[in-house]
Amino acid sequence: MEGLVCLALSIFWLLLLARVVLSWLELAGLRRPVDGPMRSAYDLLMGATEPVLRPLRRIVPPAGMFDLSIVVAFVIIFVLQLAIC
């Protein structure tokens, strides 16, 4: 059971990292995919991470244009991995 939780935390960490990279690419001028498999992957990534980030955004206010909820999520995952894994 412990190994499964560690795996889930690692996968979610990678999903958050992918979301950060995509947001940087959007800031650099890359547009979101309109349709096709890339749009499905984009929607899946956003759908998987948003339920965790949305409550954190209520607690952690944005710092200008920066969404600090992702940083808090990374810290929470790191602490959970230290405690469990």
C-alpha positions in Angstrom: 0.0 0.0 0.0 2.8 2.4 0.9 4.5 1.8 -2.5 1.2 2.6 -4.3 0.9 5.9 -2.4 4.5 6.8 -3.2 3.9 6.0 -6.9 0.8 8.1 -7.0 2.6 11.0 -5.3 5.4 10.7 -7.9 3.0 10.6 -10.8 1.2 13.7 -9.5 4.5 15.5 -9.1 5.3 14.8 -12.7 1.8 16.0 -13.8 2.4 19.2 -11.9 5.8 19.6 -13.5 4.2 19.1 -16.9 1.6 21.8 -16.1 4.3 24.2 -15.1 6.2 23.6 -18.3 3.1 24.1 -20.4 2.3 27.4 -18.6 5.8 28.6 -19.4 5.4 27.6 -23.0 2.1 29.5 -23.1 3.9 32.6 -21.7 6.5 32.2 -24.4 3.8 32.4 -27.1 2.9 28.8 -27.7 -0.9 28.5 -28.2 -3.1 25.8 -26.5 -4.1 23.0 -28.9 -7.5 23.6 -30.4 -8.4 20.0 -31.1 -7.0 16.5 -31.6 -5.0 14.3 -29.3 -2.9 17.1 -28.0 -6.0 18.9 -26.8 -7.2 15.7 -25.1 -3.9 15.4 -23.4 -4.0 19.0 -22.3 -7.5 18.7 -21.0 -6.5 15.5 -19.1 -3.5 17.2 -17.5 -5.6 20.2 -16.4 -8.4 18.0 -15.2 -6.1 15.8 -13.2 -4.3 18.7 -11.4 -7.1 21.3 -11.0 -9.0 19.5 -8.3 -5.9 19.8 -6.0 -4.9 23.3 -7.1 -8.3 24.9 -6.8 -8.6 24.6 -3.0 -5.0 25.7 -2.6 -5.8 28.9 -4.6 -8.4 29.7 -2.0 -5.8 29.5 0.8 -2.7 30.9 -1.0 -3.3 34.3 -2.7 -1.6 34.9 -6.1 1.6 36.9 -6.0 1.1 39.2 -9.0 1.0 37.1 -12.1 2.4 34.0 -10.3 0.2 31.2 -9.1 1.8 30.0 -5.9 -0.6 27.2 -5.4 1.6 25.0 -7.6 4.6 25.7 -5.4 2.6 24.8 -2.3 1.4 21.6 -4.0 5.0 20.7 -4.7 6.0 21.3 -1.1 3.1 19.2 0.2 4.0 16.4 -2.1 7.6 16.6 -1.0 6.7 16.5 2.7 4.3 13.6 2.1 7.0 11.7 0.3 9.4 12.3 3.1 6.9 11.0 5.6 5.6 8.0 3.7 8.2 6.8 1.2 
